[in-house]
Amino acid sequence: MFIDSVELTVHSGKGGQGAVSFRREKFVPKGGPDGGDGGDGGNVYFLVDKNTHTLAHYKGKKVLKAQNGRPGEGRKKHGKKGEDLILIVPPGTQVFDAKTNELLLDLVEDGQKVLFLEGGKGGKGNWHFKSASNQRPTYAQPGLPGKTRQIRLELKLIADVGLVGFPNVGKSTLISTISNAKPEVANYEFTTLTPKLGVVRVSEFESFVMADIPGIIGGASEGKGLGLQFLKHIERTKSLLYMIDITSYRDPVTQFKTLQKELANFSEELAKRDYAIALTKIDSLELDEANARIDAFLEAIKLSPTSNNRYGLDERYHFYLQELEEYEPKNPYFVFGISAVAKINIEPLKYALYDLVKKARSE
């Protein structure tokens, strides 16, 4: 199971005790106090690392502590600072107070390092307390205690395009075909149990990130199937690609309407995102049958086929495509058939999605 939410108790380190010590050297009859200071306790940091993709490495861990500072020693030797606790998390991690649900940190930038809890200060050694009236102080400060916080970490993937569809509609096949992601692909439902990110290269200097989200079913917004734990990953995506299996026993229009309903129930904001539709597995049908199903789908959602073929689509198949300058998010930017296996319309899909991504980024 994908670990995308974990609860932890984290502690910063306690400061080290200051030392009580007196100078003892041969031929120095009046050595004074020389107790060193205790070391500071270790801090707790969050570090964002794009090479980390889940919170699974915290599975089974309940309490994490930074190291305590070492006590001071004689000859004014300072105690060693406690080792910091660095919590490495993937981009998109949010840190909540486990008791109040207050959002404490939203960690999205790779390389971002944030101080979360400071360690306790080390206590001062007895040499600090020497005075004319007290030339033999026998007191040193204890170190200050560290801080403790109960937190919940939640991961929401960051991607330019999120793939949305029922199980086994070809999401994993598509992302493995056009990106560097290598998800498991098989002919049964719920093959994908963890979200996958892939970088889609459009040119040498242009690319976008695509997220393969585990299959959504009716009632997902209420927790059915893989439920809410994966719906929330789509929240950060800038654009959505609905993938509809045109050969499925589920009616394509029903698939689309169900997906729209589940997203809207989960988040009205999410339902307003720019989107497009890919009708998958068209290579499994005869050409006339595929076009008849494409036309029926377009008619059902009140759209008509278009002839503007600026992306070089396979013209054997009917399609719908808006002008980007006139694009209205209430309608899909495009609707056309694809086959990731037979590589039908895969390159045009890549370029069309990149135009949609550029529009979302500019906004």
C-alpha positions, 0 to 999 in steps of 0.5 A, spaced: 500 500 500 502 507 498 504 510 504 501 517 503 499 519 510 503 518 516 503 520 523 509 522 527 512 525 534 518 528 533 523 531 538 529 536 538 535 534 542 536 536 549 541 541 551 547 538 554 549 539 562 554 545 563 560 542 567 562 543 574 570 543 574 576 546 577 583 547 574 588 542 577 595 543 575 602 542 578 605 548 581 598 552 580 596 552 587 590 556 586 586 554 580 579 556 578 573 554 576 574 551 568 567 547 567 565 547 560 558 549 557 554 543 554 552 542 547 546 544 544 541 539 542 540 537 535 535 541 531 529 538 527 529 539 519 525 538 513 529 537 507 525 536 500 528 531 495 525 530 488 528 523 488 524 521 494 517 519 491 513 516 497 513 517 505 514 509 505 520 510 509 516 512 515 512 506 515 512 503 522 516 509 525 512 513 531 517 517 534 523 520 531 528 524 536 534 529 534 540 527 538 541 530 545 547 535 546 553 532 550 555 535 557 561 540 558 568 538 561 573 540 565 578 545 562 573 549 559 571 544 554 565 545 550 560 539 549 559 536 542 552 539 539 547 533 538 546 531 531 540 534 527 534 530 525 533 531 518 526 528 515 527 527 508 520 528 504 518 528 497 516 535 493 508 536 495 509 534 502 504 538 507 506 538 515 500 538 519 499 539 527 496 532 529 492 535 534 489 541 531 490 539 523 493 546 523 497 546 516 504 548 519 508 547 512 507 546 505 514 543 502 514 543 494 521 546 492 526 541 491 532 542 495 528 546 500 530 545 507 526 548 513 528 548 520 522 545 524 524 544 531 530 548 535 534 544 540 535 546 547 541 550 549 546 547 552 547 549 560 553 554 562 559 551 565 561 553 572 566 558 570 561 563 568 559 564 575 565 566 578 565 572 582 569 576 587 564 574 592 564 566 589 570 564 587 569 557 587 562 556 584 559 549 585 553 550 580 552 549 572 546 550 568 542 544 566 541 544 558 534 546 556 529 541 554 528 540 546 521 541 543 516 536 542 511 536 536 506 531 534 505 531 526 501 528 520 505 528 514 501 528 507 503 527 500 500 530 494 503 529 488 505 535 483 504 534 476 502 538 470 497 533 467 494 528 471 491 522 468 484 520 470 480 514 469 477 507 471 481 502 472 484 498 466 483 504 461 490 504 459 493 509 464 499 506 465 501 503 458 500 511 456 505 513 461 510 508 460 510 509 452 511 517 452 515 518 459 520 515 463 516 512 468 515 504 468 509 502 472 506 495 472 502 494 466 497 488 466 490 486 463 486 486 470 483 492 474 487 496 479 494 494 477 496 501 479 496 501 487 501 507 487 501 514 483 507 514 478 510 520 476 513 521 469 517 526 465 514 527 458 520 530 453 517 534 448 523 537 445 530 538 448 528 544 452 521 542 453 518 537 458 512 536 463 510 532 468 505 527 468 502 523 474 498 516 473 493 516 478 490 509 480 483 508 477 477 511 480 470 508 480 463 511 482 463 513 489 471 514 490 469 521 493 466 517 499 472 512 499 470 507 495 475 503 491 482 506 492 478 512 494 480 519 497 487 517 499 488 517 491 483 523 489 487 528 493 493 527 489 490 530 483 489 536 487 496 539 485 495 537 478 494 543 473 491 540 467 487 533 467 486 528 462 480 523 462 482 517 459 476 513 457 476 506 454 472 506 448 472 498 448 469 497 455 463 494 457 462 501 461 459 506 456 464 511 455 459 517 456 457 514 463 465 513 464 466 520 463 460 523 467 462 518 473 469 521 473 466 528 473 461 527 478 467 524 483 472 530 482 466 535 483 464 531 489 471 531 492 473 538 490 469 544 486 476 547 484 479 541 481 472 540 477 474 547 474 481 545 471 483 545 464 482 538 461 482 534 455 479 527 453 483 521 450 479 515 448 483 509 448 484 502 445 482 504 438 486 499 435 482 494 438 476 496 433 475 496 426 476 503 423 468 504 421 466 502 428 471 506 432 469 512 428 462 511 430 463 510 437 467 517 437 462 520 433 457 518 438 461 520 444 462 527 441 454 527 440 453 525 447 457 531 450 454 536 445 460 537 441 462 536 433 468 533 430 473 538 427 477 538 421 483 543 424 489 538 424 494 542 427 497 536 431 498 531 425 493 527 428 491 520 424 486 522 419 483 516 419 479 517 425 475 523 427 476 528 433 475 534 436 480 540 437 479 547 440 483 553 438 487 554 444 486 562 444 478 560 444 479 555 449 473 554 454 475 550 460 467 547 461 469 543 454 475 539 453 481 542 449 481 536 445 477 529 444 481 524 440 482 516 440 489 514 441 492 507 442 499 507 446 500 500 444 499 501 436 502 508 437 496 511 434 496 519 435 501 518 441 505 524 438 500 529 437 497 527 444 504 529 447 504 536 443 497 537 445 498 536 452 504 540 452 500 546 449 495 545 455 500 545 460 503 552 457 497 555 458 496 553 465 503 555 467 502 562 464 496 563 468 
